[in-house]
């Protein structure tokens, strides 16, 4: 990885890559990878977010799509270099389903974990923890949504950069 921490492809580092991947389940090239429960489940399983024997209910699927939309709106605000209070509030509400708690390891490390025992809150918790960790690392504001009308890809770059590497001008 280059010294500035940006991969040539605009791939987010560490746990933020999960968030980028989730945002990119909707895109011009691949269509919508989560538009039905039948399509969402294999993506969630492939990402290690859901056990093989688990299911997603209709209401959980709808909540998952709302979470992704709020995330994408927040990333669009990152690219535009502006605050979007509505997107931030919707993302906050969606992430609350993760039911996070602070835990301590025997060695004294502090971590976030889900208090939920069901599948959907665990999926949300994984995304919420990745966002929290990237916020603490200072990388969260650098994840953005390409503003090219034909693209909309989530990418990792300098703050307030409006286009992914494929659509960057100049």
ChimeraX attribute file (.defattr): number of C-alpha atoms within 10 A of each C-alpha:
attribute: neighborCount
match mode: 1-to-1
recipient: residues
	/A:1	8
	/A:2	7
	/A:3	6
	/A:4	8
	/A:5	15
	/A:6	17
	/A:7	14
	/A:8	11
	/A:9	12
	/A:10	20
	/A:11	18
	/A:12	25
	/A:13	17
	/A:14	12
	/A:15	16
	/A:16	23
	/A:17	20
	/A:18	18
	/A:19	24
	/A:20	25
	/A:21	16
	/A:22	22
	/A:23	24
	/A:24	22
	/A:25	20
	/A:26	21
	/A:27	15
	/A:28	13
	/A:29	11
	/A:30	9
	/A:31	11
	/A:32	14
	/A:33	19
	/A:34	21
	/A:35	15
	/A:36	13
	/A:37	17
	/A:38	12
	/A:39	12
	/A:40	20
	/A:41	21
	/A:42	16
	/A:43	17
	/A:44	18
	/A:45	15
	/A:46	12
	/A:47	13
	/A:48	12
	/A:49	20
	/A:50	19
	/A:51	12
	/A:52	12
	/A:53	6
	/A:54	12
	/A:55	17
	/A:56	17
	/A:57	11
	/A:58	11
	/A:59	9
	/A:60	15
	/A:61	19
	/A:62	15
	/A:63	16
	/A:64	22
	/A:65	19
	/A:66	16
	/A:67	24
	/A:68	20
	/A:69	17
	/A:70	23
	/A:71	25
	/A:72	25
	/A:73	21
	/A:74	26
	/A:75	29
	/A:76	25
	/A:77	22
	/A:78	23
	/A:79	27
	/A:80	19
	/A:81	15
	/A:82	11
	/A:83	12
	/A:84	15
	/A:85	11
	/A:86	12
	/A:87	20
	/A:88	17
	/A:89	13
	/A:90	18
	/A:91	21
	/A:92	15
	/A:93	14
	/A:94	21
	/A:95	24
	/A:96	14
	/A:97	19
	/A:98	23
	/A:99	17
	/A:100	21
	/A:101	12
	/A:102	10
	/A:103	14
	/A:104	11
	/A:105	8
	/A:106	7
	/A:107	6
	/A:108	8
	/A:109	8
	/A:110	11
	/A:111	13
	/A:112	18
	/A:113	18
	/A:114	21
	/A:115	15
	/A:116	15
	/A:117	9
	/A:118	10
	/A:119	17
	/A:120	21
	/A:121	21
	/A:122	21
	/A:123	20
	/A:124	23
	/A:125	25
	/A:126	22
	/A:127	23
	/A:128	25
	/A:129	21
	/A:130	20
	/A:131	20
	/A:132	16
	/A:133	18
	/A:134	22
	/A:135	14
	/A:136	10
	/A:137	9
	/A:138	10
	/A:139	20
	/A:140	21
	/A:141	19
	/A:142	22
	/A:143	29
	/A:144	35
	/A:145	29
	/A:146	26
	/A:147	21
	/A:148	14
	/A:149	7
	/A:150	11
	/A:151	16
	/A:152	22
	/A:153	27
	/A:154	30
	/A:155	28
	/A:156	30
	/A:157	26
	/A:158	17
	/A:159	16
	/A:160	17
	/A:161	21
	/A:162	23
	/A:163	22
	/A:164	23
	/A:165	16
	/A:166	12
	/A:167	13
	/A:168	12
	/A:169	8
	/A:170	3
